[in-house]
Amino acid sequence: MDAIIQPLATAMWWVPPIGLLITAGLITAGLFHAYRAVRLWQLRNTPISDPVIAKALEGVKPPPYALYAVMYFAGAIAMAIATVMLRQATLM
């Protein structure tokens, strides 16, 4: 088993840092969408003075930013776990 693990550790040294960068990107995207969800929630009852725009936006639903944020955070957690597991496997 050590004969397989050792070349894996030397050949894949770049995977944990890349995995952490991807995790950081997912967390950043999640925070962006969470901010948008909170901001949209704060502005939910803002009246629109232009009647043409108000009529055009009558039945429009906002994007589900909270769902996007949750999915990005779940992806970040999964990526962090996978990165740590791979790092532990290559250290053996």
PyMOL commands that set and color helices and strands:
alter all, ss='L'
color gray80, all
select helices_A, chain A and resi 2-11+15-42+51-56+65-91
alter helices_A, ss='H'
color red, helices_A
deselect
rebuild
show_as cartoon
